[in-house]
């Protein structure tokens, strides 16, 4: 994340401001970059995240998977070759074949006739509701986009999942204590039909930002019927998700040129227990 932003600034100039749209691990990475002091908020025009924030609240099934020693066992099976080839026809080692067999046996919300998809959802959990994604896109994801799965970051991701907020690779909490580094406008989007990450992730982040950075625009949306990755790749995403992101970017652009004094605090942010979307919980 830091390298990508650094390259953009190198090409377009140090005064460039970037609108960031991130999901899942990418959303965790940008929050670590900002709150860890690796990237300055002065370079960010706005931040939109789907199913991700400085908090990371998982569904019951995903929580159990991360609590159990599945990741350590998987890393031990892989050994030094920790990039897992997903294509059924790919030539992998016996370790790779063993891990893929185990992954296909693990429980998940929704099964698929595609073996590659079964491996991916066994390790991650289902990334999307199949009914929301077109067959052609599903085929492209499995055969062209997600053909290899780098596993080296999974131990760090597991620490974040078990902590339920961003921590460093050793599990130390050194990010949430720096809200002053998040001087940006934010939009947090959750799927209302949870697969991996619950709407608590966006709820807590929105409250955190309204409390600590009340001078900026902070929005939160829960989109009914969507799970995880299908928020961005679903057949109806252009109608139900992207308008929120585009609107947020436009408003951030307008307010970036607005010299009107901003409020000093948000009374609404103090009401941490009243989530208007509390009916959206784990899908059972």
Secondary structure in CASP SS format (residue, H / E / C, confidence):
PFRMAT SS
TARGET T0000
AUTHOR 0000-0000-0000
METHOD secondary structure of the structure
MODEL  1
X C 1.00
X H 1.00
X H 1.00
X H 1.00
X H 1.00
X H 1.00
X H 1.00
X H 1.00
X H 1.00
X H 1.00
X H 1.00
X H 1.00
X C 1.00
X C 1.00
X C 1.00
X C 1.00
X C 1.00
X E 1.00
X E 1.00
X E 1.00
X E 1.00
X E 1.00
X E 1.00
X H 1.00
X H 1.00
X H 1.00
X H 1.00
X H 1.00
X H 1.00
X H 1.00
X H 1.00
X H 1.00
X H 1.00
X H 1.00
X H 1.00
X C 1.00
X C 1.00
X C 1.00
X C 1.00
X C 1.00
X H 1.00
X H 1.00
X H 1.00
X E 1.00
X E 1.00
X E 1.00
X E 1.00
X E 1.00
X E 1.00
X E 1.00
X C 1.00
X C 1.00
X C 1.00
X C 1.00
X E 1.00
X C 1.00
X C 1.00
X E 1.00
X C 1.00
X H 1.00
X H 1.00
X H 1.00
X H 1.00
X H 1.00
X H 1.00
X H 1.00
X H 1.00
X C 1.00
X C 1.00
X H 1.00
X H 1.00
X H 1.00
X H 1.00
X H 1.00
X H 1.00
X H 1.00
X H 1.00
X H 1.00
X C 1.00
X C 1.00
X C 1.00
X C 1.00
X E 1.00
X E 1.00
X E 1.00
X C 1.00
X C 1.00
X C 1.00
X C 1.00
X C 1.00
X C 1.00
X C 1.00
X C 1.00
X H 1.00
X H 1.00
X H 1.00
X H 1.00
X H 1.00
X H 1.00
X H 1.00
X H 1.00
X H 1.00
X H 1.00
X H 1.00
X H 1.00
X C 1.00
X C 1.00
X C 1.00
X C 1.00
X C 1.00
X C 1.00
X C 1.00
X C 1.00
X C 1.00
X H 1.00
X H 1.00
X H 1.00
X H 1.00
X H 1.00
X H 1.00
X H 1.00
X H 1.00
X H 1.00
X H 1.00
X C 1.00
X C 1.00
X C 1.00
X C 1.00
X C 1.00
X H 1.00
X H 1.00
X H 1.00
X C 1.00
X C 1.00
X H 1.00
X H 1.00
X H 1.00
X H 1.00
X H 1.00
X H 1.00
X H 1.00
X H 1.00
X H 1.00
X H 1.00
X H 1.00
X C 1.00
X C 1.00
X E 1.00
X E 1.00
X E 1.00
X C 1.00
X C 1.00
X C 1.00
X H 1.00
X H 1.00
X H 1.00
X H 1.00
X H 1.00
X H 1.00
X H 1.00
X H 1.00
X H 1.00
X H 1.00
X C 1.00
X E 1.00
X C 1.00
X C 1.00
X C 1.00
X C 1.00
X C 1.00
X C 1.00
X C 1.00
X C 1.00
X C 1.00
X C 1.00
X C 1.00
X C 1.00
X C 1.00
X H 1.00
X H 1.00
X H 1.00
X C 1.00
X C 1.00
X C 1.00
X C 1.00
X E 1.00
X E 1.00
X E 1.00
X E 1.00
X E 1.00
X E 1.00
X C 1.00
X C 1.00
X E 1.00
X C 1.00
X C 1.00
X E 1.00
X C 1.00
X C 1.00
X H 1.00
X H 1.00
X H 1.00
X H 1.00
X H 1.00
X H 1.00
X H 1.00
X H 1.00
X H 1.00
X H 1.00
X H 1.00
X H 1.00
X H 1.00
X C 1.00
X C 1.00
X C 1.00
X C 1.00
X C 1.00
X E 1.00
X E 1.00
X E 1.00
X E 1.00
X E 1.00
X E 1.00
X C 1.00
X C 1.00
X C 1.00
X C 1.00
X C 1.00
X C 1.00
X H 1.00
X H 1.00
X H 1.00
X H 1.00
X C 1.00
X C 1.00
X C 1.00
X H 1.00
X H 1.00
X H 1.00
X H 1.00
X C 1.00
X H 1.00
X H 1.00
X H 1.00
X H 1.00
X H 1.00
X H 1.00
X H 1.00
X H 1.00
X H 1.00
X H 1.00
X H 1.00
X H 1.00
X H 1.00
X H 1.00
X H 1.00
X C 1.00
X C 1.00
X C 1.00
X C 1.00
X C 1.00
X C 1.00
X C 1.00
X C 1.00
X C 1.00
X C 1.00
X H 1.00
X H 1.00
X H 1.00
X H 1.00
X C 1.00
X C 1.00
X C 1.00
X C 1.00
X C 1.00
X C 1.00
X C 1.00
X C 1.00
X C 1.00
X C 1.00
X C 1.00
X E 1.00
X C 1.00
X C 1.00
END
